[in-house]
Amino acid sequence: MPKPNYEVIIYWSEADEGFIAEVPELPGCAADGSTQEEALANVQVVIREWIETAKSLRRPVPKPRGRLTFA
């Protein structure tokens, strides 16, 4: 199965003292990390879990727009 290319926005959070990676196309899909690379790796796991959960609940899975954004 090809890896989906969802848009990921990564930013520094003072409150969390770490980087946050959010996937706007998948509501509630986000992860954190102490580096941008760690946040991105963590969110890839969460994306797979989000999709698996949506499918198991028979909910629609949005098609990726295919962009990767670092902010």
C-alpha positions, 0 to 999 in steps of 0.5 A: 500500500503506498504511503499517503501524502497528506499535508503536514504542518509543523510548528514550534509550541512554546506551551508544549516545549516541542514541535507539533505536526498537524494534518489539517485534512484529518480532523484531530490528527496531530503528534509532537516531538522534540525535533521537527523530524521526530514530530514528522515521524510520529505523525506518520504513525498517527496518520496510519492509525487515523486511517485504520480507525476511520475504515474500521468505523466505516467513515470516509477517509479524505484523499490527500492533497499531496503536499508536505509543508514545514512551517 
